[in-house]
């Protein structure tokens, strides 16, 4: 499991960008997400 700090104003957009490098990205709180597998 990985913890991701999201930058910018739009967390949903940042999470979608993170999905390009990680699987299972889930928003936890404003500016914070986790990913189950990075590949």
C-alpha positions as CSV (number, residue, x, y, z in Angstrom):
1,X,0.0,0.0,0.0
2,X,1.2,3.5,-0.8
3,X,0.1,6.9,0.5
4,X,-0.1,9.7,-2.1
5,X,-0.1,13.4,-1.4
6,X,-2.1,15.1,-4.2
7,X,-1.1,18.5,-5.5
8,X,-3.4,21.1,-7.1
9,X,-7.0,22.2,-6.7
10,X,-8.8,19.2,-8.2
11,X,-8.3,16.0,-6.2
12,X,-10.4,13.9,-8.6
13,X,-8.2,15.0,-11.5
14,X,-5.0,14.3,-9.5
15,X,-6.3,10.9,-8.6
16,X,-7.0,10.1,-12.2
17,X,-3.4,11.2,-13.1
18,X,-2.1,8.9,-10.4
19,X,-3.9,6.0,-11.9
20,X,-1.5,6.2,-14.8
21,X,1.2,4.9,-12.5
22,X,-0.7,3.1,-9.7
23,X,-3.6,0.7,-9.5
24,X,-6.4,1.0,-6.9
25,X,-6.1,4.8,-6.2
26,X,-8.6,5.7,-3.6
27,X,-9.2,9.3,-2.2
28,X,-9.0,9.3,1.6
29,X,-9.2,13.1,2.4
30,X,-8.6,16.4,0.7
31,X,-5.1,16.1,-0.9
32,X,-4.6,12.5,0.3
33,X,-5.0,9.2,-1.5
34,X,-3.8,5.6,-1.2
35,X,-2.8,3.1,-3.9
36,X,-2.8,-0.6,-3.6
37,X,-0.2,-1.5,-6.2
38,X,2.3,0.7,-8.0
39,X,3.5,-0.7,-11.3
